[in-house]
Amino acid sequence: MPLIQSASNEARSENVGQEVAAGKPPAQAAAIAYSTQRANQDAVDFGRADEVGPSMLPPVVTAAEVAARNRRFWGENAPSNQGLGPDELFPKD
């Protein structure tokens, strides 16, 4: 039987019972139920209650994509003092 997809404590308790009945240890059943509750609460918090479950995970991003984003960001947001050394940036009084 599938777990109840809800952020409520009642649903979490019901999910623990279902998992224990399925033969899982109580600690593992509680962990699964808390995880399900947390995923559903995140969906509610971010206004995506219809997107509960594995689709809530962030997309996979490669290192090359991260590097490209960083280059683009710093290209657009380069400080005006680029190329200055520490003596020029922090002059001693």
LUMBAZA-441381 format. One record per residue (C-alpha): x, y, z; residue in one letter; chain. Coordinates in nm, 2 decimals, always signed. Layout:
REM LUMBAZA-441381
<r><x>X</x><y>Y</y><z>Z</z><rovex>a</rovex><marlo>A</marlo></r>
...
***
This chain:
REM LUMBAZA-441381
<r><x>+0.00</x><y>+0.00</y><z>+0.00</z><rovex>m</rovex><marlo>A</marlo></r>
<r><x>+0.15</x><y>+0.34</y><z>-0.09</z><rovex>p</rovex><marlo>A</marlo></r>
<r><x>+0.23</x><y>+0.59</y><z>+0.18</z><rovex>l</rovex><marlo>A</marlo></r>
<r><x>+0.00</x><y>+0.88</y><z>+0.25</z><rovex>i</rovex><marlo>A</marlo></r>
<r><x>+0.15</x><y>+1.20</y><z>+0.09</z><rovex>q</rovex><marlo>A</marlo></r>
<r><x>+0.07</x><y>+1.46</y><z>+0.35</z><rovex>s</rovex><marlo>A</marlo></r>
<r><x>+0.26</x><y>+1.69</y><z>+0.59</z><rovex>a</rovex><marlo>A</marlo></r>
<r><x>+0.03</x><y>+1.61</y><z>+0.88</z><rovex>s</rovex><marlo>A</marlo></r>
<r><x>+0.13</x><y>+1.43</y><z>+1.20</z><rovex>n</rovex><marlo>A</marlo></r>
<r><x>-0.16</x><y>+1.19</y><z>+1.16</z><rovex>e</rovex><marlo>A</marlo></r>
<r><x>-0.04</x><y>+1.09</y><z>+0.81</z><rovex>a</rovex><marlo>A</marlo></r>
<r><x>+0.31</x><y>+1.04</y><z>+0.95</z><rovex>r</rovex><marlo>A</marlo></r>
<r><x>+0.18</x><y>+0.81</y><z>+1.22</z><rovex>s</rovex><marlo>A</marlo></r>
<r><x>-0.03</x><y>+0.61</y><z>+0.97</z><rovex>e</rovex><marlo>A</marlo></r>
<r><x>+0.28</x><y>+0.58</y><z>+0.75</z><rovex>n</rovex><marlo>A</marlo></r>
<r><x>+0.49</x><y>+0.44</y><z>+1.04</z><rovex>v</rovex><marlo>A</marlo></r>
<r><x>+0.22</x><y>+0.18</y><z>+1.10</z><rovex>g</rovex><marlo>A</marlo></r>
<r><x>+0.21</x><y>+0.08</y><z>+0.73</z><rovex>q</rovex><marlo>A</marlo></r>
<r><x>+0.59</x><y>+0.04</y><z>+0.72</z><rovex>e</rovex><marlo>A</marlo></r>
<r><x>+0.60</x><y>-0.16</y><z>+1.04</z><rovex>v</rovex><marlo>A</marlo></r>
<r><x>+0.32</x><y>-0.38</y><z>+0.91</z><rovex>a</rovex><marlo>A</marlo></r>
<r><x>+0.53</x><y>-0.43</y><z>+0.59</z><rovex>a</rovex><marlo>A</marlo></r>
<r><x>+0.81</x><y>-0.58</y><z>+0.81</z><rovex>g</rovex><marlo>A</marlo></r>
<r><x>+1.04</x><y>-0.28</y><z>+0.84</z><rovex>k</rovex><marlo>A</marlo></r>
<r><x>+1.21</x><y>-0.21</y><z>+1.18</z><rovex>p</rovex><marlo>A</marlo></r>
<r><x>+1.03</x><y>+0.07</y><z>+1.37</z><rovex>p</rovex><marlo>A</marlo></r>
<r><x>+1.33</x><y>+0.31</y><z>+1.35</z><rovex>a</rovex><marlo>A</marlo></r>
<r><x>+1.35</x><y>+0.27</y><z>+0.97</z><rovex>q</rovex><marlo>A</marlo></r>
<r><x>+0.97</x><y>+0.30</y><z>+0.94</z><rovex>a</rovex><marlo>A</marlo></r>
<r><x>+0.98</x><y>+0.63</y><z>+1.14</z><rovex>a</rovex><marlo>A</marlo></r>
<r><x>+1.27</x><y>+0.76</y><z>+0.93</z><rovex>a</rovex><marlo>A</marlo></r>
<r><x>+1.07</x><y>+0.69</y><z>+0.61</z><rovex>i</rovex><marlo>A</marlo></r>
<r><x>+0.76</x><y>+0.85</y><z>+0.75</z><rovex>a</rovex><marlo>A</marlo></r>
<r><x>+0.95</x><y>+1.16</y><z>+0.86</z><rovex>y</rovex><marlo>A</marlo></r>
<r><x>+1.11</x><y>+1.19</y><z>+0.52</z><rovex>s</rovex><marlo>A</marlo></r>
<r><x>+0.78</x><y>+1.16</y><z>+0.35</z><rovex>t</rovex><marlo>A</marlo></r>
<r><x>+0.63</x><y>+1.42</y><z>+0.58</z><rovex>q</rovex><marlo>A</marlo></r>
<r><x>+0.93</x><y>+1.66</y><z>+0.53</z><rovex>r</rovex><marlo>A</marlo></r>
<r><x>+0.91</x><y>+1.63</y><z>+0.14</z><rovex>a</rovex><marlo>A</marlo></r>
<r><x>+0.54</x><y>+1.71</y><z>+0.16</z><rovex>n</rovex><marlo>A</marlo></r>
<r><x>+0.59</x><y>+2.00</y><z>+0.39</z><rovex>q</rovex><marlo>A</marlo></r>
<r><x>+0.86</x><y>+2.14</y><z>+0.15</z><rovex>d</rovex><marlo>A</marlo></r>
<r><x>+0.61</x><y>+2.10</y><z>-0.14</z><rovex>a</rovex><marlo>A</marlo></r>
<r><x>+0.35</x><y>+2.30</y><z>+0.06</z><rovex>v</rovex><marlo>A</marlo></r>
<r><x>+0.61</x><y>+2.57</y><z>+0.17</z><rovex>d</rovex><marlo>A</marlo></r>
<r><x>+0.72</x><y>+2.62</y><z>-0.19</z><rovex>f</rovex><marlo>A</marlo></r>
<r><x>+0.37</x><y>+2.62</y><z>-0.34</z><rovex>g</rovex><marlo>A</marlo></r>
<r><x>+0.43</x><y>+2.29</y><z>-0.53</z><rovex>r</rovex><marlo>A</marlo></r>
<r><x>+0.19</x><y>+2.06</y><z>-0.34</z><rovex>a</rovex><marlo>A</marlo></r>
<r><x>+0.11</x><y>+1.88</y><z>-0.67</z><rovex>d</rovex><marlo>A</marlo></r>
<r><x>+0.48</x><y>+1.79</y><z>-0.72</z><rovex>e</rovex><marlo>A</marlo></r>
<r><x>+0.55</x><y>+1.56</y><z>-0.42</z><rovex>v</rovex><marlo>A</marlo></r>
<r><x>+0.80</x><y>+1.28</y><z>-0.42</z><rovex>g</rovex><marlo>A</marlo></r>
<r><x>+1.11</x><y>+1.22</y><z>-0.62</z><rovex>p</rovex><marlo>A</marlo></r>
<r><x>+1.03</x><y>+1.51</y><z>-0.86</z><rovex>s</rovex><marlo>A</marlo></r>
<r><x>+1.11</x><y>+1.74</y><z>-0.56</z><rovex>m</rovex><marlo>A</marlo></r>
<r><x>+1.48</x><y>+1.66</y><z>-0.59</z><rovex>l</rovex><marlo>A</marlo></r>
<r><x>+1.69</x><y>+1.92</y><z>-0.76</z><rovex>p</rovex><marlo>A</marlo></r>
<r><x>+1.80</x><y>+1.85</y><z>-1.11</z><rovex>p</rovex><marlo>A</marlo></r>
<r><x>+2.14</x><y>+1.69</y><z>-1.17</z><rovex>v</rovex><marlo>A</marlo></r>
<r><x>+2.40</x><y>+1.96</y><z>-1.25</z><rovex>v</rovex><marlo>A</marlo></r>
<r><x>+2.74</x><y>+1.87</y><z>-1.39</z><rovex>t</rovex><marlo>A</marlo></r>
<r><x>+3.06</x><y>+2.04</y><z>-1.29</z><rovex>a</rovex><marlo>A</marlo></r>
<r><x>+3.09</x><y>+2.19</y><z>-1.63</z><rovex>a</rovex><marlo>A</marlo></r>
<r><x>+2.75</x><y>+2.36</y><z>-1.60</z><rovex>e</rovex><marlo>A</marlo></r>
<r><x>+2.84</x><y>+2.50</y><z>-1.26</z><rovex>v</rovex><marlo>A</marlo></r>
<r><x>+3.17</x><y>+2.63</y><z>-1.40</z><rovex>a</rovex><marlo>A</marlo></r>
<r><x>+2.98</x><y>+2.80</y><z>-1.69</z><rovex>a</rovex><marlo>A</marlo></r>
<r><x>+2.73</x><y>+2.96</y><z>-1.45</z><rovex>r</rovex><marlo>A</marlo></r>
<r><x>+3.02</x><y>+3.09</y><z>-1.23</z><rovex>n</rovex><marlo>A</marlo></r>
<r><x>+3.20</x><y>+3.23</y><z>-1.54</z><rovex>r</rovex><marlo>A</marlo></r>
<r><x>+2.87</x><y>+3.40</y><z>-1.66</z><rovex>r</rovex><marlo>A</marlo></r>
<r><x>+2.80</x><y>+3.54</y><z>-1.31</z><rovex>f</rovex><marlo>A</marlo></r>
<r><x>+3.14</x><y>+3.68</y><z>-1.25</z><rovex>w</rovex><marlo>A</marlo></r>
<r><x>+3.15</x><y>+3.82</y><z>-1.61</z><rovex>g</rovex><marlo>A</marlo></r>
<r><x>+2.83</x><y>+4.01</y><z>-1.54</z><rovex>e</rovex><marlo>A</marlo></r>
<r><x>+2.92</x><y>+4.10</y><z>-1.18</z><rovex>n</rovex><marlo>A</marlo></r>
<r><x>+3.29</x><y>+4.17</y><z>-1.19</z><rovex>a</rovex><marlo>A</marlo></r>
<r><x>+3.41</x><y>+4.42</y><z>-0.93</z><rovex>p</rovex><marlo>A</marlo></r>
<r><x>+3.53</x><y>+4.75</y><z>-1.06</z><rovex>s</rovex><marlo>A</marlo></r>
<r><x>+3.86</x><y>+4.70</y><z>-0.88</z><rovex>n</rovex><marlo>A</marlo></r>
<r><x>+3.95</x><y>+4.38</y><z>-1.07</z><rovex>q</rovex><marlo>A</marlo></r>
<r><x>+4.32</x><y>+4.34</y><z>-1.11</z><rovex>g</rovex><marlo>A</marlo></r>
<r><x>+4.41</x><y>+4.55</y><z>-0.81</z><rovex>l</rovex><marlo>A</marlo></r>
<r><x>+4.64</x><y>+4.40</y><z>-0.55</z><rovex>g</rovex><marlo>A</marlo></r>
<r><x>+4.58</x><y>+4.40</y><z>-0.17</z><rovex>p</rovex><marlo>A</marlo></r>
<r><x>+4.78</x><y>+4.72</y><z>-0.12</z><rovex>d</rovex><marlo>A</marlo></r>
<r><x>+4.56</x><y>+4.91</y><z>-0.36</z><rovex>e</rovex><marlo>A</marlo></r>
<r><x>+4.24</x><y>+4.76</y><z>-0.23</z><rovex>l</rovex><marlo>A</marlo></r>
<r><x>+4.33</x><y>+4.81</y><z>+0.14</z><rovex>f</rovex><marlo>A</marlo></r>
<r><x>+4.56</x><y>+5.11</y><z>+0.17</z><rovex>p</rovex><marlo>A</marlo></r>
<r><x>+4.74</x><y>+5.15</y><z>+0.49</z><rovex>k</rovex><marlo>A</marlo></r>
<r><x>+4.66</x><y>+5.49</y><z>+0.66</z><rovex>d</rovex><marlo>A</marlo></r>
***
